[in-house]
Amino acid sequence: MSLRKYLILFFVFIAYLCVYSQENEQDPGTPKNYNIKLQEVEFQFNGTQTFDESLLEGIISIPKSDGFLTSEFYTDSKRIQKFYFDNGFLDAKVDTSSRMGDDSTKIIAIFNISEKERYRINRVIYNGIENVTSDMHSLLSANTILREGKHYNKTDVQLEISRILTLLVNNGYALAQADVPDIVKFISKDSTLTNKVDIILNFTPRSKFNFGKTSITLINNIYDIEANDLRRELQYSEGEVYSKEKLVSSENRISKIAIFENGRIQIDKIDSVKQIIDLKINAIVTNKYELKPEIFGFDIDGRFYGGAGLTFINKYFFGGGRVFTAGVKALLHDFDYYRYEGLMTLYQPHLFDNDKITGTDNFGITSQNKADINDQRYNITSVKNLASMKYELRSFTYFNNLLLDWKLGNERLSYYDNLLVITPENDTLLKLNQPVINIFTSSIGFSLIHNQVDNLQFPTTGSYAAYSFEETGLLGLLVKSLFNTSTSSYFKLTTQNKVFWDISKENTGTSVLGTKIIIGNIFQYGDNKYLVDTINIDDQLVPNESNFTIGGSATLRGWRAGRLAANVDPEIGGGFIIDGSFEHRTKPFAKSKNTLIRDLGFASFLDYGNIWDSYKSFRLDHIALAVGAGIRYYTIVGAFRFDLGFKLYDPGAPEKQWLFQNDIGTIFKSGEKMQIQFGIGNTF
């Protein structure tokens, strides 16, 4: 080839490169249609439509992409088809199409769905469990999830497999396994088999085992801890039928012993001849003593207190798993409400040598400054001891725990200013110079608790119920006759109920509706009078902490704490309460990769209730209503809450009781119709 021809080819090649370089620069790994934006998604159904479009939108990914990707569009069609298949539409077809949107840079993605017929279960066949014991076979056959004639659903199949495996491993079949199930679709001229499937579940139970020996090794045992303190937490015995449930329960109990760490139960040896499984526990002994500074945030009587303290812990107090704690703290709400506390606690497991009974004794001294509704400041110094016993009931019963407690206390109320009272003899007004009131209390409490809430930090499902009874006066009458003090006689009944529903798509727990209601009443009896400087003041004497109060950061959030009541001093409290709430909680970024916003949540609420002197004074038009919304940030110590609460209906207002009857300026004026609330932990 001549030089001239080479030069011509060279210049043609250069010209081609120049023309090509005029195109927009683009990442070679990015499709050309990446700059096209998705305008909207449409679902077109050929025939029936079983599922809501919002549910299908939650399955696909193209709305979450910055640009429209053809590959993702195709993958989404397969996601939808799999969703239909898993819900019984085995013949469903999903095609895709698109059209131009408002301009050439936008596209409308269309999913064309043909559901066809939904398949039902013809038979359920259990392979591999033929050789289990007759009792075990009867247990496996009861309460099945899959039934003939029911629509096929992959989730139900997985739940049934999980149910069978759980029963097997909790009844001796420790090595039981489940293989991949077979779904048999019929193609037959027999009309009874049309749109039917057989489900074949395949299991390998293997042999039935008993518990063998359990060896315990305590690592770093510098305090000569006895292995028996750990062994007695085991919920199984040697020779007993193997149960994974009992292993998990044992590990949970071991984890509650403060001195031990990482007390996992592991398989040590399997004897297939004797059919026993030996286990081992390698627990680490931690530091026995602990001294730690702390920062606190508490909701006390509807007010948020913040402060600091110092706590000493002995995790093995005279052996036996006992834990001794002593601490001091200072807490501040504002310059009128602050308190100092000293507390000692002794925790005793295996009370009366029973692994279901634990005991706790709390001794505390508290000094706090408060102000009543007339802004009269006073100090309350309290010395109290609370001895309580908790009995853990069986898991199959409705009530989970039974609590019994005995509380002894003495409160000394000291007013900083003079107090005006009415004498009972002649109804005259008497001025008392900085009076002091002593109140002695001895109360016996009894509570029944049902708790099936799934998560303490962010409950999504379940219910909680508590029924509490408290009686005081028997010992107090004796003390009153011997010492110059006041006492009270009353019977207190309180019920508390909470329910949570997961209303998020596919039960992901990101959207939850919760409700609570508390109803309580104090029934007074006997001679309940104040003794103030040798003068009996005829009044209903119940210790302030035993009265019901409402309002603040956790109840009726449109009111400040101690500022709502029907016919009693709201600061002191009343003898009858109705306290309820509906709250919607959401964590929209729960699945985000950004750890900063993952634990961010929001809430909206409707609170209702009030307090009265007695249930006899209850009136429906006294029920106060509050609405509002707030922000939550969930941490390991609880949710940090910031709420705006509005008085939707204020029964104590002289006029314009409903929120919408007021002007905008009044509605958003803090302290009038709106309150800013802050707290730590869920409201309920």
RAVENHU-V97914 format. One record per run of one state. SS is the DSSP state (a for helix, b for strand, c for the rest). FROM is the first residue (numbers start at 1). TO is the last residue. If there is no record, write none. Layout:
ss=(SS | SS)
from=(FROM | FROM)
to=(TO | TO)
This chain:
ss=(c | a | c | a | c | b | c | a | c | a | c | a | c | b | c | b | c | b | c | a | c | b | c | a | c | b | c | b | c | a | c | b | c | b | c | a | c | b | c | a | c | b | c | b | c | b | c | b | c | b | c | b | c | b | c | a | c | b | c | b | c | b | c | b | c | b | c | b | c | b | c | a | c | b | c | b | c | a | c | b | c | b | c | b | c | a | c | b | c | b | c | b | c | a | c | b | c | a | c | a | c | b | c | b | c | b | a | c | a | c | b | c | b | c)
from=(1 | 3 | 21 | 32 | 36 | 37 | 46 | 53 | 58 | 62 | 65 | 70 | 87 | 93 | 101 | 106 | 115 | 120 | 128 | 134 | 142 | 151 | 152 | 154 | 170 | 177 | 179 | 182 | 186 | 191 | 194 | 196 | 205 | 210 | 220 | 228 | 232 | 241 | 242 | 244 | 256 | 260 | 262 | 265 | 272 | 276 | 286 | 289 | 301 | 303 | 315 | 323 | 333 | 338 | 349 | 351 | 354 | 357 | 372 | 377 | 393 | 401 | 416 | 419 | 423 | 429 | 433 | 436 | 452 | 462 | 473 | 474 | 483 | 486 | 488 | 490 | 503 | 505 | 508 | 511 | 525 | 529 | 533 | 535 | 539 | 544 | 547 | 548 | 549 | 574 | 575 | 576 | 587 | 595 | 599 | 600 | 613 | 615 | 618 | 620 | 623 | 624 | 636 | 638 | 650 | 658 | 659 | 662 | 664 | 668 | 670 | 671 | 674 | 681)
to=(2 | 20 | 31 | 35 | 36 | 45 | 52 | 57 | 61 | 64 | 69 | 86 | 92 | 100 | 105 | 114 | 119 | 127 | 133 | 141 | 150 | 151 | 153 | 169 | 176 | 178 | 181 | 185 | 190 | 193 | 195 | 204 | 209 | 219 | 227 | 231 | 240 | 241 | 243 | 255 | 259 | 261 | 264 | 271 | 275 | 285 | 288 | 300 | 302 | 314 | 322 | 332 | 337 | 348 | 350 | 353 | 356 | 371 | 376 | 392 | 400 | 415 | 418 | 422 | 428 | 432 | 435 | 451 | 461 | 472 | 473 | 482 | 485 | 487 | 489 | 502 | 504 | 507 | 510 | 524 | 528 | 532 | 534 | 538 | 543 | 546 | 547 | 548 | 573 | 574 | 575 | 586 | 594 | 598 | 599 | 612 | 614 | 617 | 619 | 622 | 623 | 635 | 637 | 649 | 657 | 658 | 661 | 663 | 667 | 669 | 670 | 673 | 680 | 684)
